[in-house]
Amino acid sequence: MFPYELVELTDGENAVRITVRSAESAELWEAEITVQSMFVTGSALLMLYPSKLQEWAKALDRLAAGEDATWMESGNGPTVRIRLDGGYDCPEAEVEDESSSMVTVRVPIALEGDWVADHRTRLARFVEEAGTLGAGDGLVGRPGRDGPRGFSVTSGRRPS
C-alpha cells in the first residue's frame, strides 16, 4: 500500500503532492508534503490521522461547491490552501509551514478534468485499504458521493 499518493495537484510544471509513506499505528500515518515548481522545491514530513482525513473530505466538498478550501490549519504542521481563482486564471495551491520553518510557498496549478472527484476516490481508496475507519465515521468523499519536521526549500537556480 505504501507509498500512497493521497494528494496530487499537478499540471506537469507545478505540483503539490502528499504521499503517505508508512503507518505508524492503525490510525496514524507518516506522510510527506512536496511542493515543486521551476523556481522552488520543498518538502516536509507530517502525521495524518483520521480527523485530518475527515478535514480533507470536507475541504473537497467545499472545492466541489466552488469555494476555496483550507486543510490542516491546526498550527502544528503545514497548512494547505487551495484557491480556485488564483492570480494566473487558474487555481493556486499554497503550503504554509508557519509552525516550523515559517516558509510559505504558493504555486499556480492549471488543474484539468474532475480533479476533485479524483481526490475523493484517492481518499476513499486510502481509507478502505488502511482499514481503520468504519463506515459510520462520518468521512465524506467515497466514490460517487458529492508532528512536522519542517519545510526545507531549495531554489531552482544554482549559485554562480
C-alpha positions as CSV (number, residue, x, y, z in Angstrom):
1,M,0.0,0.0,0.0
2,F,2.9,2.4,0.7
3,P,3.8,4.8,-0.7
4,Y,0.3,6.1,-1.4
5,E,-0.3,9.3,-3.4
6,L,-3.2,10.8,-1.4
7,V,-3.0,14.3,-3.0
8,E,-1.6,15.0,-6.4
9,L,-2.3,18.5,-7.7
10,T,-0.2,19.0,-10.8
11,D,-0.2,20.4,-14.2
12,G,3.1,18.9,-15.3
13,E,5.1,22.1,-14.3
14,N,3.9,22.9,-10.8
15,A,2.8,20.4,-8.2
16,V,1.7,19.9,-4.6
17,R,1.7,16.2,-3.5
18,I,1.0,14.5,-0.2
19,T,2.4,11.0,-0.2
20,V,1.7,8.6,2.7
21,R,4.9,6.8,3.4
22,S,4.1,4.4,6.2
23,A,1.7,3.5,9.0
24,E,2.9,4.4,12.5
25,S,-0.1,2.7,14.0
26,A,-3.6,1.6,13.0
27,E,-4.7,5.2,12.8
28,L,-1.6,7.3,12.4
29,W,0.4,7.6,9.1
30,E,3.6,9.4,8.3
31,A,3.3,11.4,5.1
32,E,5.4,13.9,3.1
33,I,4.1,17.0,1.5
34,T,6.1,18.2,-1.5
35,V,5.8,21.5,-3.5
36,Q,7.5,21.6,-6.9
37,S,7.9,24.4,-9.4
38,M,10.6,25.7,-11.8
39,F,11.7,28.1,-9.1
40,V,11.3,26.3,-5.8
41,T,11.1,22.7,-4.5
42,G,10.3,22.0,-0.8
43,S,9.1,19.2,1.4
44,A,8.0,18.5,4.9
45,L,7.0,15.4,6.9
46,L,3.7,15.4,8.6
47,M,1.5,13.0,10.5
48,L,-2.0,12.1,9.3
49,Y,-4.8,10.7,11.4
50,P,-8.5,10.1,10.9
51,S,-9.6,13.6,11.8
52,K,-7.2,15.1,9.2
53,L,-8.6,12.7,6.6
54,Q,-12.1,13.9,7.6
55,E,-11.0,17.5,7.2
56,W,-9.7,16.7,3.7
57,A,-13.0,15.2,2.8
58,K,-14.8,18.4,4.0
59,A,-12.3,20.5,2.0
60,L,-13.0,18.5,-1.1
61,D,-16.8,19.2,-0.5
62,R,-16.1,22.9,-0.4
63,L,-14.0,22.8,-3.6
64,A,-16.7,20.8,-5.4
65,A,-19.2,23.6,-4.3
66,G,-16.9,26.2,-6.0
67,E,-15.4,27.5,-2.7
68,D,-11.8,27.9,-1.7
69,A,-10.6,25.5,0.9
70,T,-8.0,25.3,3.7
71,W,-6.8,22.0,5.1
72,M,-4.7,21.2,8.2
73,E,-5.0,24.7,9.7
74,S,-4.2,23.4,13.2
75,G,-0.9,25.3,13.8
76,N,1.2,22.2,14.4
77,G,2.3,21.5,10.8
78,P,1.9,22.6,7.2
79,T,-1.4,24.2,6.2
80,V,-2.7,23.7,2.6
81,R,-4.9,26.3,1.0
82,I,-6.5,25.9,-2.4
83,R,-7.8,29.0,-4.2
84,L,-9.9,28.2,-7.2
85,D,-9.4,31.6,-8.8
86,G,-5.7,32.3,-8.4
87,G,-3.8,35.2,-9.9
88,Y,-3.0,33.4,-13.2
89,D,-6.5,32.5,-14.3
90,C,-6.1,29.0,-12.7
91,P,-6.3,27.5,-9.2
92,E,-3.4,28.0,-6.9
93,A,-2.2,26.0,-4.0
94,E,-0.4,27.5,-1.0
95,V,1.5,25.5,1.5
96,E,2.4,27.4,4.7
97,D,4.7,25.9,7.3
98,E,4.3,28.6,10.0
99,S,5.0,26.2,12.9
100,S,8.4,25.1,11.9
101,S,10.3,26.9,9.1
102,M,8.0,29.9,8.7
103,V,8.1,29.4,4.9
104,T,5.1,29.8,2.6
105,V,5.0,28.7,-1.0
106,R,2.2,29.5,-3.4
107,V,2.1,27.9,-6.9
108,P,-0.5,28.2,-9.7
109,I,-1.6,24.8,-10.9
110,A,-3.8,24.6,-14.1
111,L,-5.9,21.6,-12.9
112,E,-7.9,19.8,-15.5
113,G,-10.7,17.3,-15.6
114,D,-12.7,16.4,-12.5
115,W,-9.7,16.6,-10.1
116,V,-12.0,16.9,-7.1
117,A,-13.7,13.5,-7.9
118,D,-10.2,12.0,-8.5
119,H,-9.2,13.1,-5.0
120,R,-12.4,11.8,-3.4
121,T,-11.6,8.5,-5.0
122,R,-8.0,8.6,-3.7
123,L,-9.2,9.4,-0.2
124,A,-11.8,6.6,-0.2
125,R,-9.3,4.1,-1.6
126,F,-6.8,5.0,1.2
127,V,-9.4,4.7,3.9
128,E,-10.6,1.4,2.5
129,E,-7.1,0.0,2.2
130,A,-6.0,1.3,5.5
131,G,-9.0,-0.5,7.0
132,T,-9.1,1.6,10.2
133,L,-12.1,3.9,9.7
134,G,-15.5,2.3,9.9
135,A,-18.5,3.1,7.7
136,G,-20.0,5.3,10.5
137,D,-17.0,7.6,10.8
138,G,-18.7,10.5,9.0
139,L,-16.0,10.5,6.4
140,V,-17.3,12.0,3.1
141,G,-15.8,11.6,-0.3
142,R,-16.3,8.0,-1.2
143,P,-16.6,7.4,-5.0
144,G,-19.9,8.6,-6.4
145,R,-20.6,10.9,-3.5
146,D,-20.7,14.5,-3.6
147,G,4.3,16.5,14.0
148,P,6.1,18.1,11.3
149,R,9.8,18.2,10.9
150,G,10.0,21.5,9.0
151,F,9.8,22.6,5.4
152,S,13.0,22.6,3.5
153,V,13.3,24.7,0.4
154,T,15.8,24.8,-2.4
155,S,15.8,27.4,-5.2
156,G,15.5,26.3,-8.8
157,R,18.6,28.5,-9.6
158,R,22.1,27.4,-8.9
159,P,24.5,29.9,-7.4
160,S,27.0,31.3,-9.9
